[in-house]
Amino acid sequence: MDITPNPDRGAIVTYLNPDVLDPTAFLRGVVVGDHVVDPQTSHAWVPVLLPDCTMCVLDARNIIEVHPPGGA
């Protein structure tokens, strides 16, 4: 069973930091678009706006918590 989250636009996500050398293990960001599925790996990738106003495309398998848009 695949339990990979596919959060909606505006959701706040907490995810495992892919940079193993960074001392911060978990990061947060806001989803700014729809997820895209890589046809080679079947991984969902999510565009995320980070607190420092940079963007990243995050493998949804690294997401550990999703807060829906509007804080519900």
CHARMM-style PDB file with segment names, atoms N, HN, CA, C and O in Angstrom:
ATOM      1  N   MET     1       0.842  -1.179   0.000  1.00  0.00      PROA
ATOM      2  CA  MET     1       0.000   0.000   0.000  1.00  0.00      PROA
ATOM      3  C   MET     1       0.882   1.234   0.000  1.00  0.00      PROA
ATOM      4  O   MET     1       1.812   1.339   0.799  1.00  0.00      PROA
ATOM      5  N   ASP     2       0.592   2.172  -0.897  1.00  0.00      PROA
ATOM      6  HN  ASP     2      -0.164   2.087  -1.547  1.00  0.00      PROA
ATOM      7  CA  ASP     2       1.359   3.408  -1.000  1.00  0.00      PROA
ATOM      8  C   ASP     2       0.744   4.450  -0.082  1.00  0.00      PROA
ATOM      9  O   ASP     2      -0.434   4.777  -0.228  1.00  0.00      PROA
ATOM     10  N   ILE     3       1.518   4.977   0.861  1.00  0.00      PROA
ATOM     11  HN  ILE     3       2.474   4.711   0.979  1.00  0.00      PROA
ATOM     12  CA  ILE     3       1.006   5.975   1.796  1.00  0.00      PROA
ATOM     13  C   ILE     3       1.662   7.334   1.570  1.00  0.00      PROA
ATOM     14  O   ILE     3       1.632   8.188   2.456  1.00  0.00      PROA
ATOM     15  N   THR     4       2.254   7.544   0.394  1.00  0.00      PROA
ATOM     16  HN  THR     4       2.278   6.850  -0.325  1.00  0.00      PROA
ATOM     17  CA  THR     4       2.913   8.807   0.094  1.00  0.00      PROA
ATOM     18  C   THR     4       1.871   9.921   0.033  1.00  0.00      PROA
ATOM     19  O   THR     4       0.911   9.815  -0.730  1.00  0.00      PROA
ATOM     20  N   PRO     5       2.036  10.992   0.822  1.00  0.00      PROA
ATOM     21  CA  PRO     5       1.060  12.082   0.801  1.00  0.00      PROA
ATOM     22  C   PRO     5       1.178  12.912  -0.483  1.00  0.00      PROA
ATOM     23  O   PRO     5       2.268  13.078  -1.031  1.00  0.00      PROA
ATOM     24  N   ASN     6       0.064  13.418  -0.939  1.00  0.00      PROA
ATOM     25  HN  ASN     6      -0.821  13.284  -0.493  1.00  0.00      PROA
ATOM     26  CA  ASN     6       0.018  14.338  -2.076  1.00  0.00      PROA
ATOM     27  C   ASN     6      -0.746  15.580  -1.625  1.00  0.00      PROA
ATOM     28  O   ASN     6      -1.929  15.727  -1.934  1.00  0.00      PROA
ATOM     29  N   PRO     7      -0.077  16.473  -0.895  1.00  0.00      PROA
ATOM     30  CA  PRO     7      -0.765  17.625  -0.297  1.00  0.00      PROA
ATOM     31  C   PRO     7      -1.255  18.618  -1.345  1.00  0.00      PROA
ATOM     32  O   PRO     7      -0.684  18.749  -2.428  1.00  0.00      PROA
ATOM     33  N   ASP     8      -2.334  19.313  -0.985  1.00  0.00      PROA
ATOM     34  HN  ASP     8      -2.798  19.207  -0.106  1.00  0.00      PROA
ATOM     35  CA  ASP     8      -2.914  20.339  -1.850  1.00  0.00      PROA
ATOM     36  C   ASP     8      -2.103  21.627  -1.775  1.00  0.00      PROA
ATOM     37  O   ASP     8      -1.330  21.846  -0.842  1.00  0.00      PROA
ATOM     38  N   ARG     9      -2.300  22.466  -2.778  1.00  0.00      PROA
ATOM     39  HN  ARG     9      -2.927  22.288  -3.536  1.00  0.00      PROA
ATOM     40  CA  ARG     9      -1.661  23.790  -2.813  1.00  0.00      PROA
ATOM     41  C   ARG     9      -2.031  24.555  -1.546  1.00  0.00      PROA
ATOM     42  O   ARG     9      -3.191  24.560  -1.134  1.00  0.00      PROA
ATOM     43  N   GLY    10      -1.053  25.195  -0.935  1.00  0.00      PROA
ATOM     44  HN  GLY    10      -0.111  25.191  -1.269  1.00  0.00      PROA
ATOM     45  CA  GLY    10      -1.272  25.972   0.281  1.00  0.00      PROA
ATOM     46  C   GLY    10      -1.030  25.196   1.560  1.00  0.00      PROA
ATOM     47  O   GLY    10      -0.970  25.792   2.636  1.00  0.00      PROA
ATOM     48  N   ALA    11      -0.889  23.883   1.472  1.00  0.00      PROA
ATOM     49  HN  ALA    11      -0.937  23.399   0.598  1.00  0.00      PROA
ATOM     50  CA  ALA    11      -0.630  23.071   2.666  1.00  0.00      PROA
ATOM     51  C   ALA    11       0.785  23.334   3.174  1.00  0.00      PROA
ATOM     52  O   ALA    11       1.706  23.581   2.395  1.00  0.00      PROA
ATOM     53  N   ILE    12       0.936  23.275   4.475  1.00  0.00      PROA
ATOM     54  HN  ILE    12       0.188  23.074   5.108  1.00  0.00      PROA
ATOM     55  CA  ILE    12       2.260  23.385   5.085  1.00  0.00      PROA
ATOM     56  C   ILE    12       2.751  21.971   5.346  1.00  0.00      PROA
ATOM     57  O   ILE    12       2.066  21.169   5.981  1.00  0.00      PROA
ATOM     58  N   VAL    13       3.944  21.675   4.847  1.00  0.00      PROA
ATOM     59  HN  VAL    13       4.500  22.327   4.331  1.00  0.00      PROA
ATOM     60  CA  VAL    13       4.484  20.327   5.002  1.00  0.00      PROA
ATOM     61  C   VAL    13       5.765  20.366   5.835  1.00  0.00      PROA
ATOM     62  O   VAL    13       6.577  21.284   5.719  1.00  0.00      PROA
ATOM     63  N   THR    14       5.919  19.362   6.664  1.00  0.00      PROA
ATOM     64  HN  THR    14       5.260  18.616   6.758  1.00  0.00      PROA
ATOM     65  CA  THR    14       7.157  19.116   7.383  1.00  0.00      PROA
ATOM     66  C   THR    14       7.785  17.900   6.731  1.00  0.00      PROA
ATOM     67  O   THR    14       7.125  16.881   6.528  1.00  0.00      PROA
ATOM     68  N   TYR    15       9.057  18.012   6.405  1.00  0.00      PROA
ATOM     69  HN  TYR    15       9.593  18.840   6.570  1.00  0.00      PROA
ATOM     70  CA  TYR    15       9.688  16.918   5.669  1.00  0.00      PROA
ATOM     71  C   TYR    15      11.108  16.681   6.155  1.00  0.00      PROA
ATOM     72  O   TYR    15      11.746  17.550   6.749  1.00  0.00      PROA
ATOM     73  N   LEU    16      11.576  15.474   5.880  1.00  0.00      PROA
ATOM     74  HN  LEU    16      11.058  14.768   5.397  1.00  0.00      PROA
ATOM     75  CA  LEU    16      12.938  15.087   6.224  1.00  0.00      PROA
ATOM     76  C   LEU    16      13.906  15.818   5.302  1.00  0.00      PROA
ATOM     77  O   LEU    16      13.762  15.768   4.080  1.00  0.00      PROA
ATOM     78  N   ASN    17      14.883  16.491   5.880  1.00  0.00      PROA
ATOM     79  HN  ASN    17      15.000  16.532   6.873  1.00  0.00      PROA
ATOM     80  CA  ASN    17      15.864  17.244   5.111  1.00  0.00      PROA
ATOM     81  C   ASN    17      16.724  16.277   4.291  1.00  0.00      PROA
ATOM     82  O   ASN    17      17.387  15.414   4.867  1.00  0.00      PROA
ATOM     83  N   PRO    18      16.725  16.404   2.957  1.00  0.00      PROA
ATOM     84  CA  PRO    18      17.535  15.496   2.153  1.00  0.00      PROA
ATOM     85  C   PRO    18      19.042  15.752   2.259  1.00  0.00      PROA
ATOM     86  O   PRO    18      19.840  14.910   1.846  1.00  0.00      PROA
ATOM     87  N   ASP    19      19.438  16.904   2.808  1.00  0.00      PROA
ATOM     88  HN  ASP    19      18.790  17.588   3.143  1.00  0.00      PROA
ATOM     89  CA  ASP    19      20.856  17.225   2.976  1.00  0.00      PROA
ATOM     90  C   ASP    19      21.358  16.619   4.290  1.00  0.00      PROA
ATOM     91  O   ASP    19      21.131  17.176   5.365  1.00  0.00      PROA
ATOM     92  N   VAL    20      22.028  15.493   4.196  1.00  0.00      PROA
ATOM     93  HN  VAL    20      22.212  15.041   3.324  1.00  0.00      PROA
ATOM     94  CA  VAL    20      22.468  14.781   5.402  1.00  0.00      PROA
ATOM     95  C   VAL    20      23.540  15.538   6.180  1.00  0.00      PROA
ATOM     96  O   VAL    20      23.773  15.228   7.349  1.00  0.00      PROA
ATOM     97  N   LEU    21      24.196  16.517   5.570  1.00  0.00      PROA
ATOM     98  HN  LEU    21      24.008  16.769   4.620  1.00  0.00      PROA
ATOM     99  CA  LEU    21      25.229  17.288   6.263  1.00  0.00      PROA
ATOM    100  C   LEU    21      24.662  18.497   7.004  1.00  0.00      PROA
ATOM    101  O   LEU    21      25.372  19.121   7.793  1.00  0.00      PROA
ATOM    102  N   ASP    22      23.405  18.837   6.768  1.00  0.00      PROA
ATOM    103  HN  ASP    22      22.827  18.330   6.128  1.00  0.00      PROA
ATOM    104  CA  ASP    22      22.751  19.962   7.435  1.00  0.00      PROA
ATOM    105  C   ASP    22      22.362  19.526   8.851  1.00  0.00      PROA
ATOM    106  O   ASP    22      21.805  18.441   9.021  1.00  0.00      PROA
ATOM    107  N   PRO    23      22.642  20.343   9.866  1.00  0.00      PROA
ATOM    108  CA  PRO    23      22.300  19.956  11.236  1.00  0.00      PROA
ATOM    109  C   PRO    23      20.791  19.933  11.515  1.00  0.00      PROA
ATOM    110  O   PRO    23      20.359  19.350  12.510  1.00  0.00      PROA
ATOM    111  N   THR    24      19.993  20.556  10.654  1.00  0.00      PROA
ATOM    112  HN  THR    24      20.343  21.029   9.846  1.00  0.00      PROA
ATOM    113  CA  THR    24      18.544  20.556  10.831  1.00  0.00      PROA
ATOM    114  C   THR    24      17.955  19.331  10.141  1.00  0.00      PROA
ATOM    115  O   THR    24      18.056  19.192   8.922  1.00  0.00      PROA
ATOM    116  N   ALA    25      17.345  18.450  10.914  1.00  0.00      PROA
ATOM    117  HN  ALA    25      17.264  18.563  11.905  1.00  0.00      PROA
ATOM    118  CA  ALA    25      16.832  17.191  10.359  1.00  0.00      PROA
ATOM    119  C   ALA    25      15.498  17.357   9.646  1.00  0.00      PROA
ATOM    120  O   ALA    25      15.228  16.659   8.669  1.00  0.00      PROA
ATOM    121  N   PHE    26      14.656  18.280  10.127  1.00  0.00      PROA
ATOM    122  HN  PHE    26      14.876  18.846  10.921  1.00  0.00      PROA
ATOM    123  CA  PHE    26      13.331  18.470   9.549  1.00  0.00      PROA
ATOM    124  C   PHE    26      13.148  19.917   9.132  1.00  0.00      PROA
ATOM    125  O   PHE    26      13.594  20.833   9.823  1.00  0.00      PROA
ATOM    126  N   LEU    27      12.488  20.119   7.998  1.00  0.00      PROA
ATOM    127  HN  LEU    27      12.126  19.375   7.437  1.00  0.00      PROA
ATOM    128  CA  LEU    27      12.224  21.458   7.466  1.00  0.00      PROA
ATOM    129  C   LEU    27      10.741  21.607   7.185  1.00  0.00      PROA
ATOM    130  O   LEU    27      10.008  20.620   7.128  1.00  0.00      PROA
ATOM    131  N   ARG    28      10.300  22.856   7.010  1.00  0.00      PROA
ATOM    132  HN  ARG    28      10.896  23.657   7.057  1.00  0.00      PROA
ATOM    133  CA  ARG    28       8.904  23.135   6.661  1.00  0.00      PROA
ATOM    134  C   ARG    28       8.851  24.025   5.443  1.00  0.00      PROA
ATOM    135  O   ARG    28       9.762  24.811   5.182  1.00  0.00      PROA
ATOM    136  N   GLY    29       7.773  23.888   4.707  1.00  0.00      PROA
ATOM    137  HN  GLY    29       7.033  23.249   4.920  1.00  0.00      PROA
ATOM    138  CA  GLY    29       7.539  24.726   3.549  1.00  0.00      PROA
ATOM    139  C   GLY    29       6.073  24.703   3.167  1.00  0.00      PROA
ATOM    140  O   GLY    29       5.283  23.950   3.736  1.00  0.00      PROA
ATOM    141  N   VAL    30       5.713  25.535   2.198  1.00  0.00      PROA
ATOM    142  HN  VAL    30       6.355  26.147   1.736  1.00  0.00      PROA
ATOM    143  CA  VAL    30       4.335  25.646   1.725  1.00  0.00      PROA
ATOM    144  C   VAL    30       4.261  25.103   0.309  1.00  0.00      PROA
ATOM    145  O   VAL    30       5.062  25.475  -0.549  1.00  0.00      PROA
ATOM    146  N   VAL    31       3.305  24.226   0.066  1.00  0.00      PROA
ATOM    147  HN  VAL    31       2.654  23.923   0.762  1.00  0.00      PROA
ATOM    148  CA  VAL    31       3.109  23.655  -1.265  1.00  0.00      PROA
ATOM    149  C   VAL    31       2.544  24.745  -2.173  1.00  0.00      PROA
ATOM    150  O   VAL    31       1.552  25.390  -1.835  1.00  0.00      PROA
ATOM    151  N   VAL    32       3.185  24.950  -3.336  1.00  0.00      PROA
ATOM    152  HN  VAL    32       3.992  24.426  -3.611  1.00  0.00      PROA
ATOM    153  CA  VAL    32       2.788  26.029  -4.237  1.00  0.00      PROA
ATOM    154  C   VAL    32       2.238  25.536  -5.575  1.00  0.00      PROA
ATOM    155  O   VAL    32       1.997  26.339  -6.476  1.00  0.00      PROA
ATOM    156  N   GLY    33       2.041  24.247  -5.711  1.00  0.00      PROA
ATOM    157  HN  GLY    33       2.236  23.594  -4.979  1.00  0.00      PROA
ATOM    158  CA  GLY    33       1.510  23.721  -6.967  1.00  0.00      PROA
ATOM    159  C   GLY    33       1.118  22.261  -6.837  1.00  0.00      PROA
ATOM    160  O   GLY    33       1.208  21.664  -5.764  1.00  0.00      PROA
ATOM    161  N   ASP    34       0.681  21.703  -7.952  1.00  0.00      PROA
ATOM    162  HN  ASP    34       0.607  22.188  -8.824  1.00  0.00      PROA
ATOM    163  CA  ASP    34       0.277  20.303  -7.978  1.00  0.00      PROA
ATOM    164  C   ASP    34       1.494  19.386  -8.040  1.00  0.00      PROA
ATOM    165  O   ASP    34       2.544  19.761  -8.561  1.00  0.00      PROA
ATOM    166  N   HSD    35       1.338  18.186  -7.504  1.00  0.00      PROA
ATOM    167  HN  HSD    35       0.485  17.881  -7.081  1.00  0.00      PROA
ATOM    168  CA  HSD    35       2.433  17.224  -7.569  1.00  0.00      PROA
ATOM    169  C   HSD    35       2.548  16.669  -8.990  1.00  0.00      PROA
ATOM    170  O   HSD    35       1.588  16.677  -9.761  1.00  0.00      PROA
ATOM    171  N   VAL    36       3.736  16.194  -9.308  1.00  0.00      PROA
ATOM    172  HN  VAL    36       4.516  16.187  -8.682  1.00  0.00      PROA
ATOM    173  CA  VAL    36       4.029  15.577 -10.601  1.00  0.00      PROA
ATOM    174  C   VAL    36       4.608  14.201 -10.316  1.00  0.00      PROA
ATOM    175  O   VAL    36       5.432  14.043  -9.415  1.00  0.00      PROA
ATOM    176  N   VAL    37       4.174  13.202 -11.087  1.00  0.00      PROA
ATOM    177  HN  VAL    37       3.505  13.331 -11.819  1.00  0.00      PROA
ATOM    178  CA  VAL    37       4.679  11.841 -10.883  1.00  0.00      PROA
ATOM    179  C   VAL    37       5.745  11.537 -11.927  1.00  0.00      PROA
ATOM    180  O   VAL    37       5.517  11.687 -13.128  1.00  0.00      PROA
ATOM    181  N   ASP    38       6.913  11.106 -11.453  1.00  0.00      PROA
ATOM    182  HN  ASP    38       7.098  10.984 -10.478  1.00  0.00      PROA
ATOM    183  CA  ASP    38       8.000  10.703 -12.337  1.00  0.00      PROA
ATOM    184  C   ASP    38       7.635   9.340 -12.936  1.00  0.00      PROA
ATOM    185  O   ASP    38       7.459   8.377 -12.190  1.00  0.00      PROA
ATOM    186  N   PRO    39       7.517   9.238 -14.262  1.00  0.00      PROA
ATOM    187  CA  PRO    39       7.112   7.968 -14.872  1.00  0.00      PROA
ATOM    188  C   PRO    39       8.150   6.853 -14.713  1.00  0.00      PROA
ATOM    189  O   PRO    39       7.798   5.676 -14.794  1.00  0.00      PROA
ATOM    190  N   GLN    40       9.401   7.196 -14.491  1.00  0.00      PROA
ATOM    191  HN  GLN    40       9.686   8.152 -14.426  1.00  0.00      PROA
ATOM    192  CA  GLN    40      10.448   6.186 -14.323  1.00  0.00      PROA
ATOM    193  C   GLN    40      10.403   5.519 -12.947  1.00  0.00      PROA
ATOM    194  O   GLN    40      10.599   4.310 -12.826  1.00  0.00      PROA
ATOM    195  N   THR    41      10.143   6.325 -11.913  1.00  0.00      PROA
ATOM    196  HN  THR    41       9.984   7.308 -12.012  1.00  0.00      PROA
ATOM    197  CA  THR    41      10.215   5.814 -10.542  1.00  0.00      PROA
ATOM    198  C   THR    41       8.861   5.733  -9.847  1.00  0.00      PROA
ATOM    199  O   THR    41       8.743   5.098  -8.799  1.00  0.00      PROA
ATOM    200  N   SER    42       7.845   6.362 -10.412  1.00  0.00      PROA
ATOM    201  HN  SER    42       7.940   6.877 -11.264  1.00  0.00      PROA
ATOM    202  CA  SER    42       6.505   6.475  -9.814  1.00  0.00      PROA
ATOM    203  C   SER    42       6.507   7.301  -8.528  1.00  0.00      PROA
ATOM    204  O   SER    42       5.552   7.230  -7.755  1.00  0.00      PROA
ATOM    205  N   HSD    43       7.564   8.083  -8.284  1.00  0.00      PROA
ATOM    206  HN  HSD    43       8.340   8.140  -8.912  1.00  0.00      PROA
ATOM    207  CA  HSD    43       7.603   8.978  -7.126  1.00  0.00      PROA
ATOM    208  C   HSD    43       6.844  10.253  -7.463  1.00  0.00      PROA
ATOM    209  O   HSD    43       6.935  10.769  -8.577  1.00  0.00      PROA
ATOM    210  N   ALA    44       6.090  10.754  -6.483  1.00  0.00      PROA
ATOM    211  HN  ALA    44       6.016  10.335  -5.579  1.00  0.00      PROA
ATOM    212  CA  ALA    44       5.423  12.048  -6.629  1.00  0.00      PROA
ATOM    213  C   ALA    44       6.385  13.137  -6.148  1.00  0.00      PROA
ATOM    214  O   ALA    44       7.025  12.990  -5.106  1.00  0.00      PROA
ATOM    215  N   TRP    45       6.481  14.215  -6.900  1.00  0.00      PROA
ATOM    216  HN  TRP    45       5.962  14.335  -7.746  1.00  0.00      PROA
ATOM    217  CA  TRP    45       7.335  15.356  -6.556  1.00  0.00      PROA
ATOM    218  C   TRP    45       6.449  16.569  -6.374  1.00  0.00      PROA
ATOM    219  O   TRP    45       5.545  16.809  -7.174  1.00  0.00      PROA
ATOM    220  N   VAL    46       6.707  17.344  -5.314  1.00  0.00      PROA
ATOM    221  HN  VAL    46       7.442  17.149  -4.665  1.00  0.00      PROA
ATOM    222  CA  VAL    46       5.859  18.456  -4.915  1.00  0.00      PROA
ATOM    223  C   VAL    46       6.677  19.749  -4.897  1.00  0.00      PROA
ATOM    224  O   VAL    46       7.742  19.786  -4.280  1.00  0.00      PROA
ATOM    225  N   PRO    47       6.196  20.830  -5.572  1.00  0.00      PROA
ATOM    226  CA  PRO    47       6.903  22.115  -5.488  1.00  0.00      PROA
ATOM    227  C   PRO    47       6.611  22.794  -4.148  1.00  0.00      PROA
ATOM    228  O   PRO    47       5.453  22.951  -3.759  1.00  0.00      PROA
ATOM    229  N   VAL    48       7.673  23.194  -3.450  1.00  0.00      PROA
ATOM    230  HN  VAL    48       8.613  23.067  -3.766  1.00  0.00      PROA
ATOM    231  CA  VAL    48       7.540  23.751  -2.105  1.00  0.00      PROA
ATOM    232  C   VAL    48       8.299  25.071  -2.011  1.00  0.00      PROA
ATOM    233  O   VAL    48       9.444  25.178  -2.451  1.00  0.00      PROA
ATOM    234  N   LEU    49       7.640  26.075  -1.427  1.00  0.00      PROA
ATOM    235  HN  LEU    49       6.710  25.988  -1.068  1.00  0.00      PROA
ATOM    236  CA  LEU    49       8.266  27.363  -1.132  1.00  0.00      PROA
ATOM    237  C   LEU    49       8.805  27.297   0.290  1.00  0.00      PROA
ATOM    238  O   LEU    49       8.063  27.014   1.231  1.00  0.00      PROA
ATOM    239  N   LEU    50      10.096  27.558   0.443  1.00  0.00      PROA
ATOM    240  HN  LEU    50      10.699  27.788  -0.321  1.00  0.00      PROA
ATOM    241  CA  LEU    50      10.750  27.473   1.743  1.00  0.00      PROA
ATOM    242  C   LEU    50      10.725  28.822   2.459  1.00  0.00      PROA
ATOM    243  O   LEU    50      10.484  29.844   1.816  1.00  0.00      PROA
ATOM    244  N   PRO    51      10.968  28.856   3.772  1.00  0.00      PROA
ATOM    245  CA  PRO    51      10.934  30.114   4.522  1.00  0.00      PROA
ATOM    246  C   PRO    51      11.912  31.172   4.022  1.00  0.00      PROA
ATOM    247  O   PRO    51      11.671  32.364   4.214  1.00  0.00      PROA
ATOM    248  N   ASP    52      13.012  30.765   3.386  1.00  0.00      PROA
ATOM    249  HN  ASP    52      13.208  29.796   3.231  1.00  0.00      PROA
ATOM    250  CA  ASP    52      13.970  31.753   2.882  1.00  0.00      PROA
ATOM    251  C   ASP    52      13.617  32.223   1.470  1.00  0.00      PROA
ATOM    252  O   ASP    52      14.448  32.816   0.783  1.00  0.00      PROA
ATOM    253  N   CYS    53      12.370  31.953   1.038  1.00  0.00      PROA
ATOM    254  HN  CYS    53      11.695  31.471   1.596  1.00  0.00      PROA
ATOM    255  CA  CYS    53      11.817  32.368  -0.264  1.00  0.00      PROA
ATOM    256  C   CYS    53      12.460  31.661  -1.459  1.00  0.00      PROA
ATOM    257  O   CYS    53      12.354  32.140  -2.588  1.00  0.00      PROA
ATOM    258  N   THR    54      13.115  30.547  -1.226  1.00  0.00      PROA
ATOM    259  HN  THR    54      13.202  30.158  -0.309  1.00  0.00      PROA
ATOM    260  CA  THR    54      13.602  29.726  -2.328  1.00  0.00      PROA
ATOM    261  C   THR    54      12.582  28.620  -2.567  1.00  0.00      PROA
ATOM    262  O   THR    54      11.724  28.346  -1.727  1.00  0.00      PROA
ATOM    263  N   MET    55      12.697  27.995  -3.732  1.00  0.00      PROA
ATOM    264  HN  MET    55      13.394  28.217  -4.414  1.00  0.00      PROA
ATOM    265  CA  MET    55      11.788  26.905  -4.084  1.00  0.00      PROA
ATOM    266  C   MET    55      12.580  25.613  -4.189  1.00  0.00      PROA
ATOM    267  O   MET    55      13.762  25.617  -4.532  1.00  0.00      PROA
ATOM    268  N   CYS    56      11.920  24.522  -3.892  1.00  0.00      PROA
ATOM    269  HN  CYS    56      10.960  24.519  -3.613  1.00  0.00      PROA
ATOM    270  CA  CYS    56      12.507  23.210  -4.130  1.00  0.00      PROA
ATOM    271  C   CYS    56      11.407  22.282  -4.638  1.00  0.00      PROA
ATOM    272  O   CYS    56      10.219  22.519  -4.418  1.00  0.00      PROA
ATOM    273  N   VAL    57      11.819  21.248  -5.303  1.00  0.00      PROA
ATOM    274  HN  VAL    57      12.784  21.055  -5.482  1.00  0.00      PROA
ATOM    275  CA  VAL    57      10.883  20.212  -5.712  1.00  0.00      PROA
ATOM    276  C   VAL    57      11.209  19.014  -4.838  1.00  0.00      PROA
ATOM    277  O   VAL    57      12.287  18.427  -4.935  1.00  0.00      PROA
ATOM    278  N   LEU    58      10.266  18.666  -3.992  1.00  0.00      PROA
ATOM    279  HN  LEU    58       9.391  19.143  -3.913  1.00  0.00      PROA
ATOM    280  CA  LEU    58      10.476  17.704  -2.920  1.00  0.00      PROA
ATOM    281  C   LEU    58       9.872  16.353  -3.268  1.00  0.00      PROA
ATOM    282  O   LEU    58       8.729  16.275  -3.720  1.00  0.00      PROA
ATOM    283  N   ASP    59      10.637  15.294  -3.057  1.00  0.00      PROA
ATOM    284  HN  ASP    59      11.565  15.358  -2.690  1.00  0.00      PROA
ATOM    285  CA  ASP    59      10.099  13.942  -3.189  1.00  0.00      PROA
ATOM    286  C   ASP    59       9.068  13.763  -2.077  1.00  0.00      PROA
ATOM    287  O   ASP    59       9.397  13.884  -0.897  1.00  0.00      PROA
ATOM    288  N   ALA    60       7.835  13.480  -2.449  1.00  0.00      PROA
ATOM    289  HN  ALA    60       7.568  13.382  -3.407  1.00  0.00      PROA
ATOM    290  CA  ALA    60       6.748  13.387  -1.465  1.00  0.00      PROA
ATOM    291  C   ALA    60       6.986  12.291  -0.429  1.00  0.00      PROA
ATOM    292  O   ALA    60       6.365  12.312   0.633  1.00  0.00      PROA
ATOM    293  N   ARG    61       7.853  11.353  -0.707  1.00  0.00      PROA
ATOM    294  HN  ARG    61       8.357  11.336  -1.570  1.00  0.00      PROA
ATOM    295  CA  ARG    61       8.159  10.303   0.269  1.00  0.00      PROA
ATOM    296  C   ARG    61       8.896  10.850   1.487  1.00  0.00      PROA
ATOM    297  O   ARG    61       8.941  10.190   2.526  1.00  0.00      PROA
ATOM    298  N   ASN    62       9.477  12.052   1.375  1.00  0.00      PROA
ATOM    299  HN  ASN    62       9.440  12.588   0.532  1.00  0.00      PROA
ATOM    300  CA  ASN    62      10.168  12.666   2.510  1.00  0.00      PROA
ATOM    301  C   ASN    62       9.227  13.438   3.430  1.00  0.00      PROA
ATOM    302  O   ASN    62       9.638  13.873   4.505  1.00  0.00      PROA
ATOM    303  N   ILE    63       7.968  13.614   3.023  1.00  0.00      PROA
ATOM    304  HN  ILE    63       7.634  13.261   2.149  1.00  0.00      PROA
ATOM    305  CA  ILE    63       7.006  14.364   3.829  1.00  0.00      PROA
ATOM    306  C   ILE    63       6.572  13.508   5.017  1.00  0.00      PROA
ATOM    307  O   ILE    63       6.182  12.351   4.858  1.00  0.00      PROA
ATOM    308  N   ILE    64       6.647  14.104   6.217  1.00  0.00      PROA
ATOM    309  HN  ILE    64       6.964  15.044   6.346  1.00  0.00      PROA
ATOM    310  CA  ILE    64       6.244  13.360   7.408  1.00  0.00      PROA
ATOM    311  C   ILE    64       4.974  13.915   8.047  1.00  0.00      PROA
ATOM    312  O   ILE    64       4.322  13.221   8.828  1.00  0.00      PROA
ATOM    313  N   GLU    65       4.612  15.174   7.720  1.00  0.00      PROA
ATOM    314  HN  GLU    65       5.142  15.737   7.086  1.00  0.00      PROA
ATOM    315  CA  GLU    65       3.406  15.768   8.284  1.00  0.00      PROA
ATOM    316  C   GLU    65       2.851  16.796   7.315  1.00  0.00      PROA
ATOM    317  O   GLU    65       3.604  17.533   6.678  1.00  0.00      PROA
ATOM    318  N   VAL    66       1.525  16.841   7.205  1.00  0.00      PROA
ATOM    319  HN  VAL    66       0.913  16.243   7.722  1.00  0.00      PROA
ATOM    320  CA  VAL    66       0.851  17.795   6.324  1.00  0.00      PROA
ATOM    321  C   VAL    66      -0.197  18.540   7.137  1.00  0.00      PROA
ATOM    322  O   VAL    66      -1.033  17.929   7.802  1.00  0.00      PROA
ATOM    323  N   HSD    67      -0.144  19.863   7.078  1.00  0.00      PROA
ATOM    324  HN  HSD    67       0.535  20.360   6.538  1.00  0.00      PROA
ATOM    325  CA  HSD    67      -1.175  20.715   7.681  1.00  0.00      PROA
ATOM    326  C   HSD    67      -1.976  21.297   6.509  1.00  0.00      PROA
ATOM    327  O   HSD    67      -1.423  22.033   5.692  1.00  0.00      PROA
ATOM    328  N   PRO    68      -3.267  20.976   6.420  1.00  0.00      PROA
ATOM    329  CA  PRO    68      -4.074  21.420   5.284  1.00  0.00      PROA
ATOM    330  C   PRO    68      -4.120  22.948   5.175  1.00  0.00      PROA
ATOM    331  O   PRO    68      -3.899  23.656   6.158  1.00  0.00      PROA
ATOM    332  N   PRO    69      -4.410  23.448   3.962  1.00  0.00      PROA
ATOM    333  CA  PRO    69      -4.542  24.894   3.785  1.00  0.00      PROA
ATOM    334  C   PRO    69      -5.612  25.453   4.738  1.00  0.00      PROA
ATOM    335  O   PRO    69      -6.651  24.827   4.949  1.00  0.00      PROA
ATOM    336  N   GLY    70      -5.356  26.596   5.290  1.00  0.00      PROA
ATOM    337  HN  GLY    70      -4.512  27.105   5.118  1.00  0.00      PROA
ATOM    338  CA  GLY    70      -6.311  27.219   6.209  1.00  0.00      PROA
ATOM    339  C   GLY    70      -6.164  26.765   7.641  1.00  0.00      PROA
ATOM    340  O   GLY    70      -6.925  27.206   8.502  1.00  0.00      PROA
ATOM    341  N   GLY    71      -5.201  25.888   7.927  1.00  0.00      PROA
ATOM    342  HN  GLY    71      -4.583  25.529   7.227  1.00  0.00      PROA
ATOM    343  CA  GLY    71      -4.943  25.466   9.287  1.00  0.00      PROA
ATOM    344  C   GLY    71      -5.963  24.515   9.878  1.00  0.00      PROA
ATOM    345  O   GLY    71      -5.985  24.315  11.092  1.00  0.00      PROA
ATOM    346  N   ALA    72      -6.805  23.927   9.050  1.00  0.00      PROA
ATOM    347  HN  ALA    72      -6.787  24.090   8.064  1.00  0.00      PROA
ATOM    348  CA  ALA    72      -7.837  23.002   9.561  1.00  0.00      PROA
ATOM    349  C   ALA    72      -7.239  21.689   9.987  1.00  0.00      PROA
ATOM    350  OT1 ALA    72      -7.961  20.800  10.439  1.00  0.00      PROA
TER     351      ALA     72
END
